[in-house]
């Protein structure tokens, strides 16, 4: 349960449905209700598939290139901290959409909604960081199930935000969404610093310097 909650809250803060919402509404502006829901569902399914692919093969790639998990946690923490400061400092500025839910390069559900808005560097770093936690868990199978369940729960929550996007936009308004994004950014930066700090401690222990005070 702690691993599930840590993965779920961190990923949800990284994806930040409040940041994705204005972009999604821009692409869905000229769509009917059915097509709008389809766009939200496809974007979340694409992002979920990318997360599971990275969860399964990301650790394997690290082993191939010989990158220790401690270094991944440090790099991931730095990335999360940078993303957090960006969210806290300024509102999202993503390029404008084309009518009909289609971007010039193809389906907007995949680019830019699924990637990089939902599945970007922050999500990659978080998944790899939680993978290192799975290896330290009492049961790797239970740990992997917890992380997998957190991925599904995160994207289900994100879909709920997007599906009710019109109501949320009317209820919160532009300033409310901007304020929520900045608050989320603060917590993302805090989590990034914590992840980097844990990575530094783990790296020191790897090099026999765990007794430093």
SEZAGU-916026 format. One line per 8 residues: their letters; for each residue x, y, z of N, C-alpha, C. Coordinates in pm, 1 decimal, always signed. Atoms other than C-alpha are relative to their C-alpha. Layout:
N
A) X Y Z X Y Z X Y Z; ...;
# end
This chain:
213
XXXXXXXX) +81.4 -122.1 +0.0 +0.0 +0.0 +0.0 +85.0 +127.6 +0.0; -83.5 -121.5 +7.8 +276.6 +258.7 +73.9 +59.0 +21.5 -139.1; -56.5 -12.4 +133.9 +434.7 +183.4 -264.4 -106.5 +43.3 -100.5; +111.3 -39.7 +87.0 +96.4 +211.9 -437.3 -30.9 +148.6 +17.0; +34.3 -139.4 -26.6 +18.4 +544.7 -269.2 +110.4 +94.5 -47.3; -111.6 -85.0 +42.0 +366.6 +685.2 -336.6 +2.5 +14.0 -151.7; -0.4 -4.7 +147.1 +350.2 +591.9 -706.0 -119.5 +78.0 -52.5; +122.6 -65.4 +46.4 -9.3 +709.7 -748.5 +6.0 +151.0 +19.3;
XXXXXXXX) -1.6 -143.9 -27.8 +34.2 +1049.2 -581.3 +108.1 +71.5 -79.5; -108.8 -64.7 +75.2 +367.7 +1121.9 -747.9 -33.5 +10.9 -147.3; +33.4 -2.5 +142.2 +252.5 +1026.6 -1097.0 -114.9 +96.1 -29.5; +113.3 -90.2 +21.9 -75.4 +1213.9 -1060.2 +45.3 +145.0 +7.1; -53.2 -136.4 -8.7 +115.0 +1524.1 -953.2 +83.7 +34.0 -121.3; -83.7 -23.6 +117.0 +357.7 +1483.7 -1243.5 -86.5 +23.1 -124.0; +87.6 -15.4 +116.6 +86.6 +1432.8 -1505.9 -81.3 +127.5 +11.9; +74.8 -122.3 -30.0 -116.7 +1710.9 -1341.8 -115.1 +21.3 -98.4;
XXXXXXXX) +114.3 -16.3 +90.1 -460.2 +1682.4 -1507.2 -41.6 +145.7 -19.3; +35.4 -141.1 +15.5 -510.5 +2055.0 -1442.7 +81.8 +65.7 -111.1; -82.3 -54.3 +107.7 -222.5 +2126.0 -1682.0 -41.9 -57.0 -134.8; +40.7 +63.3 +125.3 -342.4 +1876.0 -1942.7 -138.4 +44.8 -44.6; +139.7 -32.7 +29.9 -703.1 +1997.4 -1922.2 -15.5 +109.3 -106.1; +18.7 -102.9 +103.2 -669.6 +2324.5 -2120.2 +41.4 -46.2 -138.9; -45.2 +50.7 +129.8 -476.6 +2146.7 -2397.0 -104.4 -95.5 -57.7; +102.5 +95.0 +44.6 -732.9 +1868.0 -2414.9 -125.5 +72.5 -47.7;
XXXXXXXX) +120.5 -74.0 +38.1 -1023.9 +2114.5 -2424.8 +20.0 +75.5 -131.3; -27.9 -67.5 +126.4 -853.2 +2300.9 -2706.4 -17.5 -93.5 -118.5; +15.8 +96.9 +108.2 -836.4 +1986.8 -2920.1 -144.0 -49.5 -12.0; +135.2 +54.4 +0.2 -1188.8 +1880.3 -2821.4 -106.2 +105.8 -26.6; +94.4 -111.0 +11.9 -1347.4 +2219.5 -2882.6 -102.6 -21.7 -109.9; +90.9 +14.7 +114.1 -1499.4 +2128.1 -3221.0 -56.9 -141.2 -10.3; +49.1 +137.7 +3.1 -1591.4 +1768.6 -3128.0 -132.1 -11.4 +75.1; +121.6 +26.7 -76.1 -1926.1 +1629.4 -3015.8 +36.7 -78.4 +126.5;
XXXXXXXX) -27.3 +63.7 -128.3 -1962.3 +1459.2 -2676.8 +64.0 -136.8 -15.4; -53.8 +134.8 +19.7 -1891.1 +1107.8 -2808.0 +145.4 +6.2 -43.9; -137.1 -12.4 +48.2 -1578.6 +1212.6 -2996.1 +91.2 +58.8 +107.3; -78.4 -59.0 -108.2 -1462.7 +1418.2 -2697.0 +39.6 -106.2 +102.1; -30.6 +108.3 -93.7 -1488.3 +1117.8 -2465.1 +98.3 -99.6 -60.9; -91.4 +91.2 +68.4 -1313.7 +902.1 -2724.3 +143.0 +54.9 +0.8; -131.7 -63.1 -1.9 -1024.4 +1150.1 -2742.6 +63.9 -13.2 +137.9; -52.1 +11.9 -136.8 -988.5 +1147.7 -2362.8 +41.3 -143.6 +30.4;
XXXXXXXX) -29.6 +140.2 -28.7 -1001.1 +767.3 -2344.6 +123.7 -46.8 -75.5; -115.3 +44.1 +79.2 -752.8 +711.0 -2627.0 +130.2 +59.7 +51.8; -122.7 -63.1 -50.0 -502.0 +960.2 -2488.2 +46.9 -66.9 +129.0; -36.8 +65.7 -126.4 -511.9 +793.5 -2144.2 +48.2 -142.5 -24.0; -43.8 +136.1 +30.3 -482.0 +442.9 -2292.5 +138.6 +0.1 -64.1; -133.7 -11.3 +59.6 -184.6 +549.5 -2505.6 +105.4 +25.0 +107.7; -95.5 -32.7 -105.9 -13.1 +699.9 -2202.9 +21.9 -120.2 +91.9; -11.1 +117.6 -86.2 -87.0 +388.6 -1992.8 +86.2 -106.8 -66.7;
XXXXXXXX) -80.1 +98.8 +71.8 +60.5 +161.9 -2262.4 +148.3 +38.4 +1.3; -138.8 -45.9 -4.5 +376.4 +374.4 -2274.1 +60.1 -20.3 +139.0; -49.0 +18.8 -136.8 +406.8 +359.6 -1894.7 +33.9 -146.4 +27.9; -26.6 +142.1 -23.1 +379.7 -19.6 -1886.1 +121.1 -46.8 -81.7; -117.5 +34.9 +80.6 +631.9 -51.1 -2169.6 +127.1 +44.1 +70.3; -118.2 -51.4 -68.1 +875.8 +165.8 -1977.4 +22.1 -71.7 +132.1; -12.1 +73.6 -126.2 +802.4 -17.9 -1651.2 +66.3 -135.3 -22.6; -52.1 +134.1 +26.9 +886.2 -354.4 -1811.6 +141.1 +4.9 -57.9;
XXXXXXXX) -126.7 +1.0 +72.4 +1175.1 -261.1 -2039.6 +97.8 +108.1 +45.1; -89.4 -107.5 -42.7 +1314.9 +50.8 -1871.5 +115.7 -49.9 +83.6; -105.1 +55.3 -85.4 +1506.0 -142.6 -1604.9 +97.2 -83.9 -81.7; -85.4 +81.1 +85.4 +1636.5 -381.9 -1870.6 +98.4 +87.4 -77.9; -87.8 -91.6 +72.9 +1775.0 -90.9 -2072.2 +108.3 +56.0 +91.3; -99.7 -50.7 -94.5 +1947.2 +44.3 -1762.6 +108.0 -103.7 +26.1; -97.9 +105.7 -21.8 +2113.1 -291.6 -1703.6 +91.5 -15.8 -120.4; -81.0 +11.4 +121.9 +2228.3 -305.0 -2065.7 +106.9 +108.2 -4.2;
XXXXXXXX) -94.4 -111.5 +3.5 +2392.1 +36.9 -2035.0 +77.9 +15.5 +130.6; -75.3 -2.3 -124.9 +2516.2 -30.2 -1681.4 -22.7 +122.9 +85.7; +31.1 -119.0 -80.1 +2339.2 +260.9 -1511.9 -60.6 -44.0 +133.5; +54.8 +40.3 -130.8 +2287.0 +209.9 -1134.1 -131.0 +73.7 +29.2; +127.8 -60.5 -36.6 +1943.3 +279.5 -989.3 +19.1 +127.4 +81.9; -25.3 -120.9 -79.3 +2095.6 +533.7 -750.1 +15.8 +121.2 -90.8; -19.4 -111.1 +93.7 +2201.3 +748.6 -1046.2 -132.2 +38.4 -67.2; +131.5 -27.1 +59.9 +1852.9 +712.5 -1197.5 -83.7 +84.2 +94.3;
XXXXXXXX) +79.5 -75.3 -97.4 +1695.5 +838.8 -877.1 +51.2 +143.7 +11.8; -54.3 -135.5 -6.0 +1932.4 +1136.9 -866.2 -43.2 +79.9 -122.8; +39.0 -68.8 +123.5 +1869.0 +1225.1 -1231.5 -150.3 +24.5 -4.3; +145.4 -16.4 -1.9 +1495.9 +1165.2 -1192.2 -43.8 +108.2 +95.9; +32.3 -105.0 -95.9 +1485.4 +1384.7 -884.8 +28.3 +138.4 -54.0; -34.0 -129.6 +60.0 +1658.0 +1665.9 -1070.6 -104.4 +39.7 -104.2; +101.4 -27.4 +102.9 +1410.7 +1634.1 -1359.0 -132.1 +42.2 +64.2; +125.4 -33.6 -67.4 +1111.6 +1635.8 -1122.9 +6.8 +138.6 +63.6;
XXXXXXXX) -15.4 -131.4 -62.5 +1248.8 +1937.0 -937.0 -11.8 +110.6 -104.3; +6.3 -100.0 +108.0 +1294.6 +2126.7 -1263.7 -143.0 +16.3 -50.7; +138.9 -7.9 +45.0 +942.1 +2037.7 -1380.2 -87.8 +69.5 +103.0; +77.6 -63.1 -105.7 +802.5 +2142.2 -1044.8 +16.0 +150.4 +1.5; -24.0 -144.3 +4.0 +967.5 +2483.2 -1064.2 -65.9 +63.7 -122.2; +65.4 -52.9 +120.6 +836.4 +2526.7 -1419.8 -150.3 +14.6 +22.3; +143.8 -7.2 -26.5 +481.3 +2446.8 -1309.0 -31.6 +110.8 +99.6; +25.1 -99.8 -103.4 +511.3 +2674.0 -1007.1 +21.0 +142.3 -51.7;
XXXXXXXX) -39.7 -134.7 +41.7 +666.1 +2967.4 -1194.1 -91.2 +59.7 -105.3; +76.8 -55.9 +111.3 +446.8 +2999.7 -1502.2 -104.9 -99.4 -45.4; +102.0 +89.8 +53.2 +128.3 +2859.3 -1656.7 +50.9 -75.2 -121.5; -40.6 +82.8 +112.6 +151.3 +2589.5 -1921.4 -13.4 +76.0 -130.9; +2.8 -64.8 +131.8 +232.8 +2709.5 -2271.9 +25.9 -105.0 -105.3; -11.4 +102.7 +102.1 +165.6 +2433.6 -2520.6 -61.4 +53.7 -127.3; +44.9 -51.9 +128.2 +117.4 +2498.8 -2888.7 -146.5 -24.4 -25.6; +143.1 +9.8 +25.8 -234.5 +2550.7 -3015.6 -36.4 -118.2 -85.7;
XXXXXXXX) +45.5 +116.5 +72.7 -434.7 +2263.4 -3156.5 -64.8 +36.9 -132.0; +74.6 -16.6 +123.3 -595.0 +2214.6 -3489.0 -141.5 -51.5 +22.4; +136.8 +44.3 -20.1 -972.1 +2168.9 -3518.1 -15.6 -148.8 -26.6; +33.5 +139.2 +26.9 -1121.3 +1822.1 -3505.3 +79.5 -100.4 +77.4; -75.5 +94.8 -79.5 -886.0 +1668.8 -3250.7 +119.1 -57.7 -72.1; -114.1 +50.2 +75.4 -613.9 +1618.4 -3511.3 +107.0 +107.0 -5.3; -112.3 -90.0 +14.4 -271.4 +1772.4 -3504.3 +54.3 -17.5 -139.5; -56.1 +10.3 +134.0 -68.2 +1830.7 -3817.9 +72.6 -132.5 -18.3;
XXXXXXXX) -74.8 +123.7 +9.7 +134.7 +1518.2 -3737.3 -84.9 -123.7 +18.4; +83.7 +116.5 -16.8 -164.4 +1288.5 -3677.7 -96.7 +15.0 +114.7; +99.6 +4.5 -105.9 -382.7 +1189.7 -3384.1 +48.7 +76.3 +122.3; -37.8 -79.6 -116.6 -372.2 +1444.4 -3101.4 -6.1 -81.6 +127.9; +6.1 +84.0 -119.3 -456.4 +1165.2 -2853.6 +138.3 -54.9 +34.4; -134.9 +52.2 -25.6 -101.1 +1034.5 -2896.1 +100.3 +112.9 +20.4; -87.7 -118.0 -9.9 +90.7 +1357.8 -2960.7 -86.3 +123.3 -21.6; -85.4 -10.4 -118.9 +81.9 +1583.3 -2768.5 -63.2 -50.3 +130.7;
XXXXXXXX) +67.1 +29.1 -126.5 -173.7 +1453.4 -2513.9 +67.1 -115.0 +75.9; -62.3 +113.1 -68.8 -32.9 +1107.5 -2435.8 +148.1 +24.5 +24.7; -142.8 -28.7 -10.2 +324.8 +1211.3 -2501.9 +28.7 +130.4 -74.9; -69.1 +6.1 -129.0 +477.6 +1435.2 -2380.2 -81.1 +50.6 +120.4; +71.4 -61.2 -111.5 +197.8 +1587.8 -2166.5 -22.9 -100.0 +113.6; +25.8 +99.0 -104.8 +98.0 +1269.5 -1980.4 +121.6 -88.0 +27.3; -117.3 +85.0 -16.5 +404.6 +1055.7 -2040.4 +121.7 +74.9 -52.2; -118.5 -76.1 +34.9 +711.5 +1274.4 -2035.7 +117.1 -39.5 +87.7;
XXXXXXXX) -118.7 +32.4 -81.8 +1051.8 +1285.7 -1862.4 -32.3 -21.1 +147.1; +34.6 +15.1 -140.9 +891.8 +1328.1 -1521.3 -61.8 -135.2 +29.8; +62.1 +131.0 -19.0 +675.3 +1017.0 -1558.8 +102.8 -111.5 -14.7; -105.1 +100.8 +18.2 +972.8 +818.5 -1689.1 +86.5 -10.9 +125.4; -85.7 -0.5 -118.9 +1186.7 +922.3 -1393.6 -72.9 -58.7 +120.3; +77.8 +52.3 -112.7 +907.4 +843.4 -1147.2 -12.9 -151.6 -7.3; +16.5 +144.2 +15.6 +847.5 +495.4 -1289.6 +131.1 -72.9 +29.5; -129.2 +62.7 -27.7 +1217.9 +412.8 -1281.9 +33.6 +7.8 +148.2;
XXXXXXXX) -26.5 -13.8 -142.5 +1246.6 +547.8 -929.0 -80.8 -99.0 +82.4; +82.2 +95.5 -72.0 +956.7 +332.4 -812.1 +43.8 -143.6 -28.1; -53.6 +132.2 +30.0 +1111.6 +32.6 -988.0 +111.9 -36.1 +95.6; -106.0 +25.1 -97.8 +1411.2 +69.4 -758.7 -58.7 -32.3 +136.8; +67.0 +32.0 -126.1 +1171.4 +65.2 -463.4 -54.2 -143.2 -1.2; +50.4 +137.1 +11.9 +1021.1 -260.9 -594.3 +110.6 -100.0 +32.6; -111.4 +91.0 -24.0 +1364.4 -423.0 -583.6 +35.7 -10.1 +147.4; -27.5 +3.0 -143.1 +1393.1 -333.8 -214.6 -120.1 -47.2 +82.2;
XXXXXXXX) +119.9 +43.6 -70.9 +1042.7 -455.6 -127.7 +14.8 -143.8 +48.0; -6.7 +136.6 -52.4 +981.9 -774.0 +70.6 -37.5 -102.6 -105.7; +38.7 +87.3 +111.1 +815.8 -928.1 -236.1 -3.8 +82.4 -128.1; -5.1 -76.2 +124.9 +903.9 -805.8 -585.6 -130.1 -13.2 -78.6; +126.1 +20.0 +72.3 +583.6 -954.8 -726.4 -107.3 +94.7 +54.2; +97.8 -90.1 -60.0 +366.0 -764.6 -478.8 +33.8 +145.6 -30.6; -41.6 -136.4 +32.1 +569.5 -450.3 -540.2 -34.5 +38.1 -142.5; +32.0 -27.9 +139.9 +525.3 -476.9 -916.5 -151.1 +13.3 -20.1;
XXXXXXXX) +146.7 -10.6 +7.4 +150.7 -535.5 -873.0 -45.4 +135.8 +53.4; +37.0 -128.9 -59.0 +130.2 -226.0 -651.0 +28.7 +114.2 -96.5; -34.8 -105.5 +95.7 +311.0 -8.7 -906.7 -92.1 -5.0 -121.6; +88.8 +14.4 +115.7 +101.3 -148.9 -1194.2 -139.4 +52.4 +32.4; +131.9 -48.7 -41.0 -219.9 -80.3 -1001.6 -0.1 +152.4 +11.3; -10.0 -145.2 -11.1 -98.6 +272.9 -933.9 -2.6 +66.3 -137.4; +2.7 -54.5 +136.7 -40.5 +330.9 -1306.8 -143.2 +3.8 -52.4; +138.8 +6.3 +47.4 -395.3 +218.1 -1387.2 -86.0 +102.5 +73.1;
XXXXXXXX) +79.1 -95.3 -79.0 -543.3 +426.0 -1103.8 +29.8 +144.0 -40.4; -38.6 -135.7 +41.0 -348.4 +733.1 -1214.6 -66.6 +40.0 -130.6; +58.5 -33.5 +128.9 -469.5 +716.4 -1572.7 -152.2 +0.7 +5.5; +145.4 -4.2 -17.1 -826.8 +637.8 -1462.3 -42.5 +133.6 +59.8; +29.8 -130.5 -59.7 -822.7 +950.7 -1245.8 +16.8 +111.3 -101.4; -23.4 -100.9 +104.5 -676.6 +1153.0 -1530.8 -114.7 +1.0 -100.2; +112.8 +7.6 +93.1 -952.4 +1027.2 -1761.4 -124.4 +67.4 +58.5; +115.1 -63.4 -64.1 -1215.3 +1138.7 -1509.8 +10.7 +152.2 -7.8;
XXXXXXXX) -20.6 -143.9 +11.5 -1062.8 +1487.2 -1508.3 -30.7 +48.4 -141.6; +19.9 -43.0 +138.5 -1061.3 +1506.4 -1888.1 -145.9 -15.5 -42.7; +139.9 +23.1 +38.8 -1409.8 +1357.8 -1929.0 -91.4 +107.3 +56.9; +78.9 -108.3 -58.9 -1548.5 +1620.7 -1693.1 +63.4 +135.2 -17.5; -78.1 -121.6 +21.2 -1327.7 +1891.2 -1838.2 -82.1 +127.4 -10.6; +83.4 -118.5 +17.7 -1604.1 +2129.6 -1938.0 -53.4 +51.9 +133.4; +53.6 -40.1 -130.5 -1757.6 +2129.1 -1591.2 +110.4 +56.4 +89.3; -111.3 -47.6 -81.9 -1418.8 +2168.3 -1421.3 +44.2 +139.1 -43.5;
XXXXXXXX) -42.1 -129.8 +50.9 -1329.8 +2458.9 -1647.2 -97.0 +109.4 +43.5; +98.7 -99.6 -41.7 -1655.4 +2637.9 -1566.8 +5.8 +23.8 +150.6; +0.2 -9.7 -145.6 -1625.1 +2562.6 -1194.4 +123.8 +70.9 +52.1; -125.0 -57.6 -49.6 -1259.7 +2654.6 -1144.7 +35.7 +131.3 -69.4; -41.3 -117.7 +74.9 -1207.7 +2909.6 -1419.6 +149.3 -5.8 -31.7; -140.7 -1.4 +40.9 -872.8 +2996.4 -1577.1 +92.5 +24.2 +119.2; -85.4 -29.6 -115.6 -734.9 +3141.8 -1252.6 +5.2 -117.1 +97.0; +0.9 +115.3 -89.0 -841.2 +2838.3 -1051.0 +90.5 -110.9 -49.8;
XXXXXXXX) -87.3 +102.1 +58.4 -668.0 +2598.9 -1290.6 +146.2 +40.8 +12.5; -137.3 -49.7 -12.4 -356.8 +2817.6 -1288.6 +50.4 -14.1 +143.6; -39.6 +11.8 -140.4 -351.9 +2824.5 -906.5 +24.9 -145.1 +37.5; -18.8 +142.1 -29.6 -395.1 +2445.7 -886.3 +129.6 -51.6 -61.4; -123.8 +41.7 +65.9 -110.8 +2398.7 -1134.2 +122.1 +44.7 +78.2; -113.9 -50.5 -77.3 +122.1 +2616.1 -927.1 +15.4 -75.8 +132.4; -7.0 +76.2 -125.1 +33.7 +2431.3 -605.7 +58.0 -138.7 -25.5; -53.1 +131.5 +35.9 +97.6 +2096.9 -774.3 +149.4 +10.3 -30.0;
XXXXXXXX) -141.7 -19.3 +31.4 +429.2 +2233.2 -903.6 +86.8 +4.1 +123.7; -76.1 -6.4 -124.8 +543.6 +2306.9 -550.0 +23.6 -139.7 +57.3; -14.5 +134.8 -54.1 +476.5 +1948.6 -438.6 +84.8 -88.1 -90.8; -86.0 +76.0 +91.7 +638.8 +1805.3 -752.9 +146.9 +31.7 +26.4; -138.3 -39.0 -30.0 +955.7 +2003.1 -678.4 +45.6 -62.1 +132.0; -35.0 +59.6 -128.9 +949.8 +1880.0 -317.5 +27.7 -148.9 -13.4; -21.0 +142.7 +20.3 +913.1 +1518.2 -429.1 +127.8 -26.2 -78.5; -123.0 +15.4 +77.2 +1194.8 +1563.0 -679.4 +123.9 +13.6 +86.7;
XXXXXXXX) -113.2 -17.9 -91.1 +1431.0 +1691.9 -412.3 +14.8 -122.6 +90.5; -4.8 +119.6 -83.5 +1338.4 +1396.7 -190.3 +55.0 -119.7 -74.5; -50.0 +111.4 +79.3 +1402.1 +1146.7 -470.9 +149.5 +13.1 -24.9; -142.4 -21.5 +23.5 +1739.7 +1302.6 -551.2 +80.8 -24.8 +127.2; -68.9 +20.2 -127.8 +1838.1 +1302.4 -182.6 +13.6 -149.2 +31.2; -6.4 +144.3 -22.0 +1749.2 +932.6 -150.7 +101.7 -65.0 -92.7; -98.2 +53.8 +93.7 +1957.8 +862.7 -460.9 +142.3 +27.5 +43.9; -134.3 -33.6 -49.4 +2258.1 +1042.1 -312.6 +37.1 -91.7 +116.3;
XXXXXXXX) -25.4 +89.6 -113.4 +2227.8 +839.6 +10.5 +31.0 -140.6 -49.2; -21.9 +133.9 +54.2 +2202.7 +516.7 -190.6 +135.2 -9.2 -70.2; -130.2 -0.4 +67.8 +2506.5 +613.2 -400.0 +114.2 -1.7 +100.7; -102.5 +0.2 -104.3 +2709.4 +685.2 -85.9 +13.2 -138.2 +63.3; -3.7 +134.0 -57.5 +2613.5 +346.1 +55.0 +66.3 -98.4 -97.0; -63.0 +86.2 +99.1 +2719.6 +179.9 -271.2 +152.1 +11.8 +4.0; -144.1 -25.0 -1.8 +3066.5 +334.8 -232.5 +58.3 -7.9 +140.3; -51.5 +23.7 -134.2 +3100.4 +240.9 +133.3 +12.2 +121.6 +86.0;
XXXXX) -7.5 -122.9 -79.5 +3038.5 +588.2 +272.9 -130.1 +24.7 +75.2; +129.9 -13.0 -65.9 +2710.5 +516.8 +452.4 +12.1 +52.5 +142.7; -17.7 -44.3 -137.9 +2860.2 +613.4 +790.5 +36.5 +147.3 +11.0; -30.7 -144.7 -4.1 +2921.0 +974.1 +690.2 -110.1 +73.5 +74.7; +97.2 -80.2 -75.5 +2752.7 +1227.3 +921.2 +17.8 +145.2 -35.6;
# end
